[in-house]
Amino acid sequence: MSATTYPNWIGSGTLPIFKYGTTTGSGASGSVVVTLLVPYTSASSYVAFVTMEDADPAEMPVVRNSASQIQIYWAQAGAGSHTLAWQTIGT
């Protein structure tokens, strides 16, 4: 998958690429690495978002490790397994 150029697009001529999915983690704190199937052009060419889909969600930062990998961290979560929903957007 690659960015597509649209001459009538308002703003930049390149549309951003969205990627999303879910992964799981467990425990009150921890981290998990997500590998994107198709990389972005660079680690700085996209942004990443994450949320915990629990009744009592945790504090959660996400870090771009590379053009094809993000790392999700959580702290102060409840015990057990957690569903982590992530999204990226960029070029």
N, C-alpha and C positions, 0 to 999 in steps of 0.2 A: 504494500500500500504506500502510495506517495502523495504528496500534496498536488492538487490540480490548480492550474491557473485559469481564472475566470476574468475576462477583460471588463465585464460589467459589475463586478463585485465592488461595493462601496468600501473604500479603505485600501488595504493592501491587495495586490493582485493574487495572492495565494490564500486559499481557504485553509483553516486549521484542521488538523486531524484529531478526532476524538477517539480515545480508547478507554474501556472500562471493564470491570469485572469484580469478582468477589474472591476472597481467600479466607482462611480461618487461622486463628491463633488461640492460645489457651493461657490461662493464668492471670494473676492480677497485674502483671507487667511483662513486657517482652518486646520482640520485634520479629518481623517476617519480611523476606525479600520477594518481590514480584518481578519476574522477567517478562518484558514486553515481547511479543512474538515478532513484531517489526519495529526496529529502532527509529527514534526521531533523528534529526540531523545532528544534534548535539545535546548534551545534558542541559545546556542553558536555553534550548529552543522550545521548551515546553514547561508547563506547570502541572503539579499533581495535587489531588485532593483525596481525602479519605474520611470515612465515618464508620463508627462501630454500630451495627444494627442490633443493639441490645436494649433492654428496658432501662438499664443504668449504664450509659456509655462512659467511656474513659476519656482522659486527655490524650490526644493523638496527633503528633506531628508526622509528616512524611518527608523523606529526603530523596532527591534525585541522585542516585549513585553514578549513573552513566546515561548515555542515550537510550539504553535498552533495559534499565533496571531502576526500580524504586525500592526504598526500604521504609516500612511502616512500623512505628513504635507506639506503644500504649503504656499507660501507667494509671494506677488507681482504678482498675477495672474490678469487676466481681470475679469470683473463682469460676473455673470451668472453661468451656469452649466459647469463642466469640466469632461472629461473622463480620468481616471487614470489607466494606464496599469502597472501591477506589475508582478514580477517573483521572485521565490525563488529557490535556489539550495542547497542541503546538504544531510545529512544522518539522 
